[in-house]
Amino acid sequence: MKKGSSRGVRDQGVAEPPREAWMRAALREAAKGAVAGEIPVGAVVISPEGKILAMAHNRSVTANDPTAHAEILALRGAARKVGNYRLTGCRLVVTLEPCPMCAGAAVVARVAEIIYGTADPKGGAVSTLYNIASDVRLNHRAIVTPGILEKESAALLTAFFRSLRSDKRSAGSDQGGENPAGVLEQSQGTRPTREPDGVDRFRTFEVLEEPVGQRLDLRAAVQEHPELEIQEKTSHVDVG
């Protein structure tokens, strides 16, 4: 490194490490999910050659499907693309530590590595609460690589739940009382009028001291990370 250069600025002539580049793709998917009113989790599946096979974000609310987590949809898309349910040598990259369902699916798919951004203290199943991907009792194990772009991954979740709670407070204020549980004011157009299932799992990412009535834009989560490029139009891997 040249004298006087900043450690916080990446040299434009040096390629970003592959895992970080893959995670940025997953973060872009997560941001699309946030705009659609889904808990912002994004996932991509990487081929043994380092190419993106499929990407997806959570769609449980919009698809009315409890299994439509980002990891499941990305694994399905990748399996269809390669024509095999076994994704030997592939990597699963996801912004939030996989839950037991998704960790189990990754093991069944025979992925070689699970890479995630931020840990999930209430549902993480590959490092935090369980170690499904490395359990020696199972017939396949995957390498687990945590903490890739952890700050950016957590920021999306934090901003989402700030906005969610702000919407509920505003709706309760408009009605002259508390907002009924699970009901949200549809103030952002694309956001569903009900709370995403399993929202209690993510209370860790809330900022509880936010002033009442403060309106927060989801884009605040990526204000310091413009490369996420939140788009209003969403794209996804089909559930079916």
Buried (B, 14 or more C-beta within 10 A) or exposed (E): EEEEEEEEEEEEEEEEEEBEBBBBBBBBBBBBBBBBBBBBBBBBBBBEEEEBBBBBBBBBBBBEBEBBBBBBBBBBBBBBBBEEEEBEEBBBBBBBBBBBBBBBBBBBBBBBBBBBBBBBBBBBBBBBBBBBBBEEEEEBBBEBBBBBBBEBBBBBBBBBBBBBBBBBBBBBBEEEEEBEEEBBBBEBEBBBEEBBEBBEBBEBBBEEEBEEEEEBEBBEBBEEBEEBEBEEEBEBBEBE
